[in-house]
Amino acid sequence: MASVPKLLLLLLCSYHTLVAHAGVDSSYKLLSIGSLKSDSVCSEPKATPSSSGVTVPLHHRHGPCSPVPSKKVPALEEMLRRDQLRAAYIQRKFSAAKGVAGDVEQSDATVPTTLGTSLNTLEYVITVGIGSPAATQTMLIDTGSDVPWVQCKPCSQCHSQADPLFDPSSSSTYSPFSCSSATCAQLGQEGNGCSSSQCQYIVTYGDGSTTTGTYSSDTLALGSNTFRNFQFGCSQVESGFNDQTDGLMGLGGGAQSLVSQTAGTFGKAFSYCLPPTPGSSGFLTLGAGTSGFVKTPMLRSSQVPTFYGVRLQAIRVGGKQLNIPASVFSARTIMDSGTVITRLPRTAYSALSSAFKAGMKQYPSAPPSGIFDTCFDFSGQSTISIPTVELVFSGGAVVDLTGDGIILSSCLAFAGNSDDSSLGIIGNVQQRTFEVLYDVGGGAVGFKAGAC
């Protein structure tokens, strides 16, 4: 088992890409192994959002930039275990998907309108204001969820949080929905009946965590912008959640998500940039500009509207496209901010692993670590050289991953599915430092390098 200092190094340090020097093969990246000191303080954001839309800072929940920094950082093994639970849960929900014309065939599978996933894999937080006057709330973001919620007074079963519990009685604009309202009916499987004529909601997540309470509306403050009649769950009973954050902000494609609710005000495009390390900052933008991105068509499912799909077509290692049959990528792939490690079809992952190993012969191999099976021994190294890895999506979008998106914990930061038919997932490690655009109105997903 790794020592505590090594675990901390693996979790809190990243491999920072150096500027390519003249004479260095462009099919390789030079990487410098960072120090623990780089994440002991919060660095100023280099964030460059592509729009004048409303933008709020985004931070890693365990880092020094977080409004609720955690003193207990989960071990890498635990993080990967939770990540595997989340990925498996999402894949089960898509097991009936056949991917016909960007949709799924009707089948006997029962798929909830909104998919909850494991709360403990979520890594990024934003700060908003709810109510009049506004009460500060620190919320996890998740493209794999729709219903936003915060813990509220009175709360019969809540986890401890850094901010005061939201008190509906202190807000002049708070209003619970009635059981007979159309909004309550729209909750579907997230509806949980009535209590004192007030609409009740429930969300059950993949790890068994639940939140339930009164479905309500109030004023939402995002930076200097306010949005009236924001719909959210006022959670009074919650289980399975043990962080200091106040709730969750769903960014999925369902009707209840922040994105869908604010589309009439900010438009149907949003973007985010996930920071490369816990000690740096990113951003979330509603009303994002759509120019300057490499784009691929967005695929949506009428049965599972929460998720945003893409079509992965090829992978390049060291500038050379891998010999992977096109049929291997016929299964659907989704973008997910809450899954940590990208999942690939088994055949595609095997080809990637083999090609990457061939380009890393100068470094001794290391034993597997959890779901990572392509690992290396970088002992004594201050700078390493790794092959480039590029993801090629339909429509010609090519995403050249940063070093942070290729290596994690001295291992290739990808995992293979058990077969080629399971859902692929582009996880947040591969998304870091890119501004990732979700142009829902235009039907495209975009990428812009070096945004944070």
Disulfide bonds with the S-S distance in Angstrom:
Cys42-Cys65 1.98
Cys152-Cys234 2.03
Cys155-Cys158 1.49
Cys179-Cys194 1.87
Cys184-Cys199 2.14
Cys273-Cys452 2.02
Cys375-Cys411 2.04
